[in-house]
Amino acid sequence: MSGSTIIPWVVGNWKMNPMQANSQQLIQDLKQQLKQNPISEQQCRIGIAPISIALLSVQQQLLDASCEILSVAQDLSRIAGTGAYTGEVSAELLKDSHIDYVLIGHSERREIFGDNVNVIQEKVKNALNAEMKIIYCVGESLEQREAGQAEQVVLQQICDIAALVKAEQWNNIIVAYEPIWAIGTGKTASPEDAQTMHAKIREGLSQITPLGAEIAILYGGSVKPENAAELAACADINGALVGGASLNAESFYQIAQAFAKSK
Ligand code: PGA
């Protein structure tokens, strides 16, 4: 038991997966797991971030799940509104489709797609203006960790958006700490290391906003059923952002169950 009053979150980040038939099966299987052994919204909030073209069909399929499962966008445009911007999906268009949450700052966006600080700030501004809620991802590389810069890097990433968020808008932000060296590698941060960073993030947030103690801070990076319970037992780990293991309904369900039970 962590003693935290924050309801945990477990969010599946499907990344650029899977094919349509598998996606439908995955949702069916997850709904089945939840029907057999329900998890209430007071125990754990669940979200799924599918590829953008699947957002609406996944949202539709989730309507009759035994608990509310939120659909989450993996990204949004740095451009707001509507207009001649081929290939883009704005915050307003996501909101118009009743998508309430969006991932911003995922390391794959930062590293592969050039989402630098300016781009991330534009995306955060757009999301908040459209009243979308944000899962803001932060995390250091292995090189930065080995150089003893992990804390500084992560706290700077929090500071990068601090000035953009109005006092009451902190209610609309979830932070996800994802050490880059742990993403998709099978290496998880030890619960102690993760907790230490989460406590630092909480301290940083509390200096920025009085809501700091209430902001959910998720851990991401090779979370699986085998390590979920010990991560969930840490005081400042309020959930998980799950990549690979979210592509298997049973694994994803077991992770949600671990967090639901621990708080
Ligand atoms: P992983 O991905 O669980 O496959 O490591 C986590 C993430 O990138 O959100």
py3Dmol code that shows the C-alpha trace and the ligand (Angstrom):
import py3Dmol

protein = """\
ATOM      1  CA  MET A   1       0.000   0.000   0.000  1.00  0.00           C
ATOM      2  CA  SER A   2       1.409   3.375  -0.925  1.00  0.00           C
ATOM      3  CA  GLY A   3      -0.846   5.641   1.103  1.00  0.00           C
ATOM      4  CA  SER A   4      -1.389   7.877  -1.940  1.00  0.00           C
ATOM      5  CA  THR A   5      -4.910   9.130  -2.583  1.00  0.00           C
ATOM      6  CA  ILE A   6      -4.284   9.449  -6.317  1.00  0.00           C
ATOM      7  CA  ILE A   7      -6.309   6.942  -8.327  1.00  0.00           C
ATOM      8  CA  PRO A   8      -3.796   4.995 -10.415  1.00  0.00           C
ATOM      9  CA  TRP A   9      -3.790   5.101 -14.185  1.00  0.00           C
ATOM     10  CA  VAL A  10      -2.753   2.340 -16.538  1.00  0.00           C
ATOM     11  CA  VAL A  11      -2.510   3.469 -20.152  1.00  0.00           C
ATOM     12  CA  GLY A  12      -1.660   1.221 -23.093  1.00  0.00           C
ATOM     13  CA  ASN A  13       0.462   2.885 -25.742  1.00  0.00           C
ATOM     14  CA  TRP A  14      -0.007   0.744 -28.818  1.00  0.00           C
ATOM     15  CA  LYS A  15       2.505   2.819 -30.812  1.00  0.00           C
ATOM     16  CA  MET A  16       2.467   1.846 -34.551  1.00  0.00           C
ATOM     17  CA  ASN A  17       0.616  -1.435 -33.885  1.00  0.00           C
ATOM     18  CA  PRO A  18      -1.394  -3.617 -34.541  1.00  0.00           C
ATOM     19  CA  MET A  19      -3.286  -4.562 -37.736  1.00  0.00           C
ATOM     20  CA  GLN A  20      -7.062  -3.995 -37.606  1.00  0.00           C
ATOM     21  CA  ALA A  21      -8.116  -7.581 -36.961  1.00  0.00           C
ATOM     22  CA  ASN A  22      -5.678  -7.865 -34.075  1.00  0.00           C
ATOM     23  CA  SER A  23      -6.812  -4.558 -32.641  1.00  0.00           C
ATOM     24  CA  GLN A  24     -10.431  -5.724 -32.570  1.00  0.00           C
ATOM     25  CA  GLN A  25      -9.431  -8.993 -30.938  1.00  0.00           C
ATOM     26  CA  LEU A  26      -7.295  -7.195 -28.382  1.00  0.00           C
ATOM     27  CA  ILE A  27     -10.208  -4.986 -27.332  1.00  0.00           C
ATOM     28  CA  GLN A  28     -12.583  -7.956 -27.196  1.00  0.00           C
ATOM     29  CA  ASP A  29     -10.143  -9.894 -25.022  1.00  0.00           C
ATOM     30  CA  LEU A  30      -9.577  -6.942 -22.702  1.00  0.00           C
ATOM     31  CA  LYS A  31     -13.315  -6.383 -22.290  1.00  0.00           C
ATOM     32  CA  GLN A  32     -13.694 -10.075 -21.527  1.00  0.00           C
ATOM     33  CA  GLN A  33     -10.985  -9.939 -18.841  1.00  0.00           C
ATOM     34  CA  LEU A  34     -12.637  -6.906 -17.271  1.00  0.00           C
ATOM     35  CA  LYS A  35     -16.049  -8.562 -17.366  1.00  0.00           C
ATOM     36  CA  GLN A  36     -14.754 -11.663 -15.579  1.00  0.00           C
ATOM     37  CA  ASN A  37     -12.795  -9.749 -12.946  1.00  0.00           C
ATOM     38  CA  PRO A  38     -13.952  -6.138 -12.900  1.00  0.00           C
ATOM     39  CA  ILE A  39     -11.695  -3.227 -12.007  1.00  0.00           C
ATOM     40  CA  SER A  40     -13.645  -0.196 -10.839  1.00  0.00           C
ATOM     41  CA  GLU A  41     -12.818   3.363 -11.876  1.00  0.00           C
ATOM     42  CA  GLN A  42     -12.076   4.112  -8.218  1.00  0.00           C
ATOM     43  CA  GLN A  43      -9.409   1.385  -8.214  1.00  0.00           C
ATOM     44  CA  CYS A  44      -7.674   2.185 -11.496  1.00  0.00           C
ATOM     45  CA  ARG A  45      -8.390   4.335 -14.535  1.00  0.00           C
ATOM     46  CA  ILE A  46      -7.628   2.627 -17.820  1.00  0.00           C
ATOM     47  CA  GLY A  47      -6.755   4.235 -21.135  1.00  0.00           C
ATOM     48  CA  ILE A  48      -5.715   3.019 -24.563  1.00  0.00           C
ATOM     49  CA  ALA A  49      -3.731   4.957 -27.138  1.00  0.00           C
ATOM     50  CA  PRO A  50      -4.221   3.288 -30.535  1.00  0.00           C
ATOM     51  CA  ILE A  51      -2.933   4.493 -33.908  1.00  0.00           C
ATOM     52  CA  SER A  52      -4.785   7.621 -35.025  1.00  0.00           C
ATOM     53  CA  ILE A  53      -6.886   5.940 -37.725  1.00  0.00           C
ATOM     54  CA  ALA A  54      -8.173   3.456 -35.145  1.00  0.00           C
ATOM     55  CA  LEU A  55      -9.060   6.010 -32.463  1.00  0.00           C
ATOM     56  CA  LEU A  56     -12.738   6.267 -33.342  1.00  0.00           C
ATOM     57  CA  SER A  57     -13.361   2.567 -33.913  1.00  0.00           C
ATOM     58  CA  VAL A  58     -11.564   1.662 -30.686  1.00  0.00           C
ATOM     59  CA  GLN A  59     -13.561   4.339 -28.860  1.00  0.00           C
ATOM     60  CA  GLN A  60     -16.760   2.835 -30.288  1.00  0.00           C
ATOM     61  CA  GLN A  61     -15.788  -0.705 -29.314  1.00  0.00           C
ATOM     62  CA  LEU A  62     -14.977   0.392 -25.777  1.00  0.00           C
ATOM     63  CA  LEU A  63     -18.418   1.883 -25.162  1.00  0.00           C
ATOM     64  CA  ASP A  64     -19.855  -1.320 -23.732  1.00  0.00           C
ATOM     65  CA  ALA A  65     -16.833  -2.238 -21.599  1.00  0.00           C
ATOM     66  CA  SER A  66     -17.677  -2.975 -17.973  1.00  0.00           C
ATOM     67  CA  CYS A  67     -15.721   0.113 -16.873  1.00  0.00           C
ATOM     68  CA  GLU A  68     -14.907   3.335 -18.647  1.00  0.00           C
ATOM     69  CA  ILE A  69     -11.809   2.945 -20.826  1.00  0.00           C
ATOM     70  CA  LEU A  70     -10.544   6.214 -22.211  1.00  0.00           C
ATOM     71  CA  SER A  71      -9.202   6.535 -25.701  1.00  0.00           C
ATOM     72  CA  VAL A  72      -5.989   8.490 -25.858  1.00  0.00           C
ATOM     73  CA  ALA A  73      -4.346  10.060 -28.910  1.00  0.00           C
ATOM     74  CA  GLN A  74      -0.644   9.290 -29.371  1.00  0.00           C
ATOM     75  CA  ASP A  75       0.104  12.721 -30.794  1.00  0.00           C
ATOM     76  CA  LEU A  76      -1.408  15.954 -32.073  1.00  0.00           C
ATOM     77  CA  SER A  77      -0.427  18.688 -34.492  1.00  0.00           C
ATOM     78  CA  ARG A  78       1.692  21.687 -33.557  1.00  0.00           C
ATOM     79  CA  ILE A  79      -0.876  23.636 -35.611  1.00  0.00           C
ATOM     80  CA  ALA A  80      -4.195  24.523 -33.966  1.00  0.00           C
ATOM     81  CA  GLY A  81      -7.684  24.540 -35.483  1.00  0.00           C
ATOM     82  CA  THR A  82      -8.433  23.457 -39.039  1.00  0.00           C
ATOM     83  CA  GLY A  83      -6.880  24.360 -42.383  1.00  0.00           C
ATOM     84  CA  ALA A  84      -4.584  23.383 -45.215  1.00  0.00           C
ATOM     85  CA  TYR A  85      -2.118  21.240 -43.252  1.00  0.00           C
ATOM     86  CA  THR A  86      -1.851  17.917 -45.039  1.00  0.00           C
ATOM     87  CA  GLY A  87      -1.454  14.944 -42.758  1.00  0.00           C
ATOM     88  CA  GLU A  88      -2.088  16.783 -39.516  1.00  0.00           C
ATOM     89  CA  VAL A  89      -4.647  16.245 -36.749  1.00  0.00           C
ATOM     90  CA  SER A  90      -5.189  19.208 -34.443  1.00  0.00           C
ATOM     91  CA  ALA A  91      -6.216  19.343 -30.804  1.00  0.00           C
ATOM     92  CA  GLU A  92      -9.586  20.785 -31.842  1.00  0.00           C
ATOM     93  CA  LEU A  93     -10.246  17.877 -34.223  1.00  0.00           C
ATOM     94  CA  LEU A  94      -9.380  15.355 -31.517  1.00  0.00           C
ATOM     95  CA  LYS A  95     -11.639  17.136 -29.054  1.00  0.00           C
ATOM     96  CA  ASP A  96     -14.396  17.264 -31.663  1.00  0.00           C
ATOM     97  CA  SER A  97     -14.177  13.457 -31.801  1.00  0.00           C
ATOM     98  CA  HIS A  98     -14.452  13.271 -27.985  1.00  0.00           C
ATOM     99  CA  ILE A  99     -10.863  12.150 -27.504  1.00  0.00           C
ATOM    100  CA  ASP A 100      -9.985  13.617 -24.137  1.00  0.00           C
ATOM    101  CA  TYR A 101      -6.349  12.681 -23.595  1.00  0.00           C
ATOM    102  CA  VAL A 102      -3.229  13.046 -25.706  1.00  0.00           C
ATOM    103  CA  LEU A 103       0.383  11.918 -25.223  1.00  0.00           C
ATOM    104  CA  ILE A 104       2.901  14.721 -25.642  1.00  0.00           C
ATOM    105  CA  GLY A 105       6.678  14.525 -25.434  1.00  0.00           C
ATOM    106  CA  HIS A 106       7.077  10.770 -25.845  1.00  0.00           C
ATOM    107  CA  SER A 107      10.774  10.048 -26.360  1.00  0.00           C
ATOM    108  CA  GLU A 108      10.072   8.413 -29.730  1.00  0.00           C
ATOM    109  CA  ARG A 109       8.518  11.717 -30.902  1.00  0.00           C
ATOM    110  CA  ARG A 110      11.380  13.693 -29.400  1.00  0.00           C
ATOM    111  CA  GLU A 111      14.114  11.463 -30.850  1.00  0.00           C
ATOM    112  CA  ILE A 112      12.753  10.192 -34.171  1.00  0.00           C
ATOM    113  CA  PHE A 113      10.374  12.939 -35.261  1.00  0.00           C
ATOM    114  CA  GLY A 114      12.183  16.056 -34.088  1.00  0.00           C
ATOM    115  CA  ASP A 115       9.728  17.132 -31.409  1.00  0.00           C
ATOM    116  CA  ASN A 116      12.045  19.645 -29.788  1.00  0.00           C
ATOM    117  CA  VAL A 117      11.139  21.932 -26.901  1.00  0.00           C
ATOM    118  CA  ASN A 118       9.427  24.456 -29.196  1.00  0.00           C
ATOM    119  CA  VAL A 119       7.284  21.824 -30.861  1.00  0.00           C
ATOM    120  CA  ILE A 120       6.368  20.292 -27.528  1.00  0.00           C
ATOM    121  CA  GLN A 121       5.430  23.679 -26.120  1.00  0.00           C
ATOM    122  CA  GLU A 122       3.210  24.384 -29.134  1.00  0.00           C
ATOM    123  CA  LYS A 123       1.523  21.012 -28.750  1.00  0.00           C
ATOM    124  CA  VAL A 124       0.942  21.569 -25.037  1.00  0.00           C
ATOM    125  CA  LYS A 125      -0.521  25.034 -25.699  1.00  0.00           C
ATOM    126  CA  ASN A 126      -2.814  23.680 -28.389  1.00  0.00           C
ATOM    127  CA  ALA A 127      -3.997  20.791 -26.247  1.00  0.00           C
ATOM    128  CA  LEU A 128      -4.757  23.019 -23.265  1.00  0.00           C
ATOM    129  CA  ASN A 129      -6.527  25.617 -25.424  1.00  0.00           C
ATOM    130  CA  ALA A 130      -8.751  22.870 -26.825  1.00  0.00           C
ATOM    131  CA  GLU A 131      -9.374  21.581 -23.280  1.00  0.00           C
ATOM    132  CA  MET A 132      -7.672  18.307 -23.948  1.00  0.00           C
ATOM    133  CA  LYS A 133      -5.973  16.509 -21.105  1.00  0.00           C
ATOM    134  CA  ILE A 134      -2.308  15.678 -21.483  1.00  0.00           C
ATOM    135  CA  ILE A 135      -0.088  12.754 -20.591  1.00  0.00           C
ATOM    136  CA  TYR A 136       3.238  14.563 -20.640  1.00  0.00           C
ATOM    137  CA  CYS A 137       6.204  12.225 -21.077  1.00  0.00           C
ATOM    138  CA  VAL A 138       9.651  12.926 -19.700  1.00  0.00           C
ATOM    139  CA  GLY A 139      12.771  10.799 -19.368  1.00  0.00           C
ATOM    140  CA  GLU A 140      16.534  10.725 -19.696  1.00  0.00           C
ATOM    141  CA  SER A 141      18.781   8.764 -22.052  1.00  0.00           C
ATOM    142  CA  LEU A 142      21.286   6.176 -20.822  1.00  0.00           C
ATOM    143  CA  GLU A 143      24.107   8.604 -21.595  1.00  0.00           C
ATOM    144  CA  GLN A 144      22.477  11.300 -19.480  1.00  0.00           C
ATOM    145  CA  ARG A 145      21.877   8.857 -16.619  1.00  0.00           C
ATOM    146  CA  GLU A 146      25.468   7.630 -16.697  1.00  0.00           C
ATOM    147  CA  ALA A 147      26.681  11.225 -16.670  1.00  0.00           C
ATOM    148  CA  GLY A 148      24.641  11.855 -13.508  1.00  0.00           C
ATOM    149  CA  GLN A 149      22.272  14.233 -15.326  1.00  0.00           C
ATOM    150  CA  ALA A 150      19.047  12.251 -15.129  1.00  0.00           C
ATOM    151  CA  GLU A 151      17.313  14.422 -12.540  1.00  0.00           C
ATOM    152  CA  GLN A 152      18.349  17.671 -14.123  1.00  0.00           C
ATOM    153  CA  VAL A 153      17.151  16.538 -17.577  1.00  0.00           C
ATOM    154  CA  VAL A 154      13.789  15.332 -16.315  1.00  0.00           C
ATOM    155  CA  LEU A 155      13.128  18.389 -14.150  1.00  0.00           C
ATOM    156  CA  GLN A 156      14.058  20.643 -17.067  1.00  0.00           C
ATOM    157  CA  GLN A 157      11.482  18.817 -19.207  1.00  0.00           C
ATOM    158  CA  ILE A 158       8.869  19.604 -16.541  1.00  0.00           C
ATOM    159  CA  CYS A 159      10.007  23.234 -16.423  1.00  0.00           C
ATOM    160  CA  ASP A 160       9.749  23.418 -20.241  1.00  0.00           C
ATOM    161  CA  ILE A 161       5.974  23.408 -19.989  1.00  0.00           C
ATOM    162  CA  ALA A 162       5.451  24.997 -16.558  1.00  0.00           C
ATOM    163  CA  ALA A 163       4.869  28.531 -17.806  1.00  0.00           C
ATOM    164  CA  LEU A 164       2.253  27.362 -20.318  1.00  0.00           C
ATOM    165  CA  VAL A 165      -0.021  25.690 -17.804  1.00  0.00           C
ATOM    166  CA  LYS A 166      -2.469  27.925 -15.935  1.00  0.00           C
ATOM    167  CA  ALA A 167      -3.065  27.169 -12.263  1.00  0.00           C
ATOM    168  CA  GLU A 168      -6.289  25.177 -12.700  1.00  0.00           C
ATOM    169  CA  GLN A 169      -5.002  23.400 -15.831  1.00  0.00           C
ATOM    170  CA  TRP A 170      -2.626  21.247 -13.760  1.00  0.00           C
ATOM    171  CA  ASN A 171      -5.766  19.206 -13.098  1.00  0.00           C
ATOM    172  CA  ASN A 172      -5.582  18.243 -16.767  1.00  0.00           C
ATOM    173  CA  ILE A 173      -2.020  16.960 -16.730  1.00  0.00           C
ATOM    174  CA  ILE A 174      -0.632  13.522 -15.996  1.00  0.00           C
ATOM    175  CA  VAL A 175       3.138  13.064 -16.077  1.00  0.00           C
ATOM    176  CA  ALA A 176       4.766   9.885 -17.386  1.00  0.00           C
ATOM    177  CA  TYR A 177       8.382   9.240 -16.431  1.00  0.00           C
ATOM    178  CA  GLU A 178       9.907   6.975 -19.059  1.00  0.00           C
ATOM    179  CA  PRO A 179      13.662   6.495 -18.914  1.00  0.00           C
ATOM    180  CA  ILE A 180      14.573   6.100 -22.582  1.00  0.00           C
ATOM    181  CA  TRP A 181      16.967   3.226 -21.864  1.00  0.00           C
ATOM    182  CA  ALA A 182      14.073   1.222 -20.404  1.00  0.00           C
ATOM    183  CA  ILE A 183      11.624   1.656 -23.290  1.00  0.00           C
ATOM    184  CA  GLY A 184      11.143  -1.496 -25.310  1.00  0.00           C
ATOM    185  CA  THR A 185      14.434  -2.898 -24.049  1.00  0.00           C
ATOM    186  CA  GLY A 186      13.176  -5.279 -21.381  1.00  0.00           C
ATOM    187  CA  LYS A 187      15.218  -3.289 -18.829  1.00  0.00           C
ATOM    188  CA  THR A 188      13.060  -1.672 -16.186  1.00  0.00           C
ATOM    189  CA  ALA A 189      14.285   0.964 -13.775  1.00  0.00           C
ATOM    190  CA  SER A 190      14.498  -0.639 -10.343  1.00  0.00           C
ATOM    191  CA  PRO A 191      11.520   0.305  -8.189  1.00  0.00           C
ATOM    192  CA  GLU A 192      13.939   2.251  -5.952  1.00  0.00           C
ATOM    193  CA  ASP A 193      15.399   4.257  -8.853  1.00  0.00           C
ATOM    194  CA  ALA A 194      11.960   4.882 -10.319  1.00  0.00           C
ATOM    195  CA  GLN A 195      10.567   5.960  -6.940  1.00  0.00           C
ATOM    196  CA  THR A 196      13.525   8.296  -6.394  1.00  0.00           C
ATOM    197  CA  MET A 197      12.889  10.010  -9.718  1.00  0.00           C
ATOM    198  CA  HIS A 198       9.132  10.115  -9.163  1.00  0.00           C
ATOM    199  CA  ALA A 199       9.671  11.773  -5.768  1.00  0.00           C
ATOM    200  CA  LYS A 200      11.912  14.380  -7.443  1.00  0.00           C
ATOM    201  CA  ILE A 201       9.300  15.007 -10.096  1.00  0.00           C
ATOM    202  CA  ARG A 202       6.639  15.378  -7.381  1.00  0.00           C
ATOM    203  CA  GLU A 203       8.888  17.833  -5.537  1.00  0.00           C
ATOM    204  CA  GLY A 204       9.445  19.802  -8.751  1.00  0.00           C
ATOM    205  CA  LEU A 205       5.730  19.863  -9.536  1.00  0.00           C
ATOM    206  CA  SER A 206       4.915  20.973  -5.997  1.00  0.00           C
ATOM    207  CA  GLN A 207       7.209  23.957  -6.415  1.00  0.00           C
ATOM    208  CA  ILE A 208       5.323  24.916  -9.563  1.00  0.00           C
ATOM    209  CA  THR A 209       1.745  24.264  -8.467  1.00  0.00           C
ATOM    210  CA  PRO A 210      -0.185  23.670  -5.248  1.00  0.00           C
ATOM    211  CA  LEU A 211      -1.738  20.719  -7.108  1.00  0.00           C
ATOM    212  CA  GLY A 212       1.657  18.969  -7.240  1.00  0.00           C
ATOM    213  CA  ALA A 213       0.681  16.389  -4.632  1.00  0.00           C
ATOM    214  CA  GLU A 214      -2.387  15.385  -6.668  1.00  0.00           C
ATOM    215  CA  ILE A 215      -0.819  14.931 -10.095  1.00  0.00           C
ATOM    216  CA  ALA A 216      -0.568  11.310 -11.226  1.00  0.00           C
ATOM    217  CA  ILE A 217       2.989  10.368 -12.181  1.00  0.00           C
ATOM    218  CA  LEU A 218       3.087   7.196 -14.277  1.00  0.00           C
ATOM    219  CA  TYR A 219       6.134   5.031 -14.856  1.00  0.00           C
ATOM    220  CA  GLY A 220       6.858   3.708 -18.344  1.00  0.00           C
ATOM    221  CA  GLY A 221       9.590   1.456 -19.723  1.00  0.00           C
ATOM    222  CA  SER A 222       9.227  -2.316 -20.022  1.00  0.00           C
ATOM    223  CA  VAL A 223       6.358  -2.543 -17.518  1.00  0.00           C
ATOM    224  CA  LYS A 224       5.026  -6.095 -17.518  1.00  0.00           C
ATOM    225  CA  PRO A 225       2.905  -8.273 -15.222  1.00  0.00           C
ATOM    226  CA  GLU A 226       6.085  -9.563 -13.552  1.00  0.00           C
ATOM    227  CA  ASN A 227       7.255  -6.140 -12.354  1.00  0.00           C
ATOM    228  CA  ALA A 228       3.974  -4.217 -12.076  1.00  0.00           C
ATOM    229  CA  ALA A 229       3.230  -5.010  -8.423  1.00  0.00           C
ATOM    230  CA  GLU A 230       6.579  -3.819  -7.099  1.00  0.00           C
ATOM    231  CA  LEU A 231       6.395  -0.635  -9.148  1.00  0.00           C
ATOM    232  CA  ALA A 232       2.797  -0.105  -8.001  1.00  0.00           C
ATOM    233  CA  ALA A 233       3.857  -0.422  -4.368  1.00  0.00           C
ATOM    234  CA  CYS A 234       6.063   2.703  -4.622  1.00  0.00           C
ATOM    235  CA  ALA A 235       4.560   5.795  -3.018  1.00  0.00           C
ATOM    236  CA  ASP A 236       4.943   8.167  -5.962  1.00  0.00           C
ATOM    237  CA  ILE A 237       4.319   5.736  -8.821  1.00  0.00           C
ATOM    238  CA  ASN A 238       0.686   6.346  -9.639  1.00  0.00           C
ATOM    239  CA  GLY A 239       0.322   4.092 -12.630  1.00  0.00           C
ATOM    240  CA  ALA A 240       1.991   2.890 -15.779  1.00  0.00           C
ATOM    241  CA  LEU A 241       2.327   3.843 -19.418  1.00  0.00           C
ATOM    242  CA  VAL A 242       2.636   0.450 -21.061  1.00  0.00           C
ATOM    243  CA  GLY A 243       3.992  -0.177 -24.546  1.00  0.00           C
ATOM    244  CA  GLY A 244       4.796  -3.756 -25.570  1.00  0.00           C
ATOM    245  CA  ALA A 245       2.796  -5.468 -22.824  1.00  0.00           C
ATOM    246  CA  SER A 246      -0.356  -3.519 -23.760  1.00  0.00           C
ATOM    247  CA  LEU A 247      -0.527  -5.491 -27.032  1.00  0.00           C
ATOM    248  CA  ASN A 248      -1.529  -8.554 -25.046  1.00  0.00           C
ATOM    249  CA  ALA A 249      -4.903  -8.226 -23.303  1.00  0.00           C
ATOM    250  CA  GLU A 250      -4.040 -10.529 -20.437  1.00  0.00           C
ATOM    251  CA  SER A 251      -0.713  -8.821 -19.691  1.00  0.00           C
ATOM    252  CA  PHE A 252      -2.285  -5.379 -19.877  1.00  0.00           C
ATOM    253  CA  TYR A 253      -5.159  -6.457 -17.658  1.00  0.00           C
ATOM    254  CA  GLN A 254      -2.763  -7.961 -15.100  1.00  0.00           C
ATOM    255  CA  ILE A 255      -0.789  -4.712 -14.945  1.00  0.00           C
ATOM    256  CA  ALA A 256      -4.016  -2.759 -14.357  1.00  0.00           C
ATOM    257  CA  GLN A 257      -4.999  -5.270 -11.704  1.00  0.00           C
ATOM    258  CA  ALA A 258      -1.613  -4.878  -9.964  1.00  0.00           C
ATOM    259  CA  PHE A 259      -2.100  -1.127  -9.710  1.00  0.00           C
ATOM    260  CA  ALA A 260      -5.773  -1.471  -8.744  1.00  0.00           C
ATOM    261  CA  LYS A 261      -4.836  -3.759  -5.863  1.00  0.00           C
ATOM    262  CA  SER A 262      -1.869  -1.797  -4.595  1.00  0.00           C
ATOM    263  CA  LYS A 263      -3.493   1.522  -3.798  1.00  0.00           C
TER     264      LYS A 263
END
"""
ligand_1 = """\
9
PGA
P 7.494 -0.338 -23.414
O 7.077 1.144 -23.919
O 6.507 -0.706 -22.330
O 7.377 -1.200 -24.622
O 8.869 -0.237 -22.892
C 6.663 2.134 -23.026
C 6.378 3.434 -23.771
O 7.155 3.806 -24.654
O 5.362 4.112 -23.502
"""
view = py3Dmol.view(width=600, height=400)
view.addModel(protein, "pdb")
view.setStyle({"model": 0}, {"cartoon": {"style": "trace"}})
view.addModel(ligand_1, "xyz")
view.setStyle({"model": 1}, {"stick": {}})
view.zoomTo()
view.show()
